[in-house]
């Protein structure tokens, strides 16, 4: 009788306990917010069995509250994208509303996700210790410094500097919240094969930038349209004594070429076609010290990059990038031909006035050992304003440092191109 009673008690206790892994509960580890898409990535602690109906939107409950809201909003995703390989994560596509069209993490007061009426998991915003972070390429970097040199035999090495500095003053002064236009300044400096690291050309300009649309098109590969406007700039080339005041609005379209990024994605490929105009006035040049007058150029081109993230101890990423720009003058502008004289070992500059199209091409190999530092091998051909001094297949090697400012319009559009 005693053993029968013990058996009955054990049976009752087992039925009162929660059922074992029955495919209905999911171990959520953390959440990631796609700011520019309004979607949520839910990462699990371990793969979820196929018997669990992760694909059913009605099983998921999302609660969102912005700092400007007095009460939270409850939502159900319209679509659930499940990790096809290991069922280790899902992406919840939220309904398109004013609230979820963009989820600025700086404005979030609360976000939680629950599955099958389980206790909710709350989103924890990543700590931001700086307004800047490491850039993965010059395309997405607001600031970079590349110091390279061209090895030479029987003569001194030739040094080259390629640098850009850009600061969003409005972003630094404003409080976190709704995304704002970029308003600041930019400056670039370059040298061209000199025996000392002495800059040759400069550009200083006020810069405004904003996202015209973040709506994706071209089957979801184009991530929006970005406007960059150097609204007041001064170009100066010391070798050709060319000075030009210029204003340049440029439209840029970030396009994802590789598959949609997922957690753990290592290979990324994208391109940034752009077009616009450069207008202003030439103040002086090597032919006419008083300047040649009005300037109007059409501008079109594209940059492209391929990046592979590695799990090596001393090499974190390998990247190949290229950029091509064509400038189409509508008036005669200075064009500086260069000729190398082998007898003297010197390059002679011959400026002329013409309206010929000016091409410029660069391609780079970047070996990233520890962000933001990369070893760069660069090839360059073509002409750049203001002197349009021809560079004929120059190859250099050196060190590059790349930084981007967090929260800028370019940074927000680029989030669709990179994995979380």
HELIX and SHEET records of a PDB file:
HELIX    1   1 UNK A    2  UNK A   16  1                                  15    
HELIX    2   2 UNK A   57  UNK A   59  5                                   3    
HELIX    3   3 UNK A  105  UNK A  107  5                                   3    
HELIX    4   4 UNK A  138  UNK A  140  5                                   3    
HELIX    5   5 UNK A  169  UNK A  173  1                                   5    
HELIX    6   6 UNK A  409  UNK A  414  1                                   6    
SHEET    1   A 4 UNK A  28  UNK A  34  0                                        
SHEET    2   A 4 UNK A  39  UNK A  44 -1                                        
SHEET    3   A 4 UNK A  89  UNK A  93 -1                                        
SHEET    4   A 4 UNK A  79  UNK A  82 -1                                        
SHEET    1   B 4 UNK A  73  UNK A  75  0                                        
SHEET    2   B 4 UNK A  60  UNK A  66 -1                                        
SHEET    3   B 4 UNK A 108  UNK A 115 -1                                        
SHEET    4   B 4 UNK A 121  UNK A 122 -1                                        
SHEET    1   C13 UNK A 132  UNK A 134  0                                        
SHEET    2   C13 UNK A 391  UNK A 405 -1                                        
SHEET    3   C13 UNK A 143  UNK A 150 -1                                        
SHEET    4   C13 UNK A 158  UNK A 168 -1                                        
SHEET    5   C13 UNK A 182  UNK A 190 -1                                        
SHEET    6   C13 UNK A 201  UNK A 213 -1                                        
SHEET    7   C13 UNK A 225  UNK A 237 -1                                        
SHEET    8   C13 UNK A 242  UNK A 256 -1                                        
SHEET    9   C13 UNK A 267  UNK A 284 -1                                        
SHEET   10   C13 UNK A 293  UNK A 309 -1                                        
SHEET   11   C13 UNK A 317  UNK A 329 -1                                        
SHEET   12   C13 UNK A 358  UNK A 370 -1                                        
SHEET   13   C13 UNK A 373  UNK A 382 -1                                        
SHEET    1   D 2 UNK A 333  UNK A 341  0                                        
SHEET    2   D 2 UNK A 346  UNK A 354 -1                                        
END                                                                             
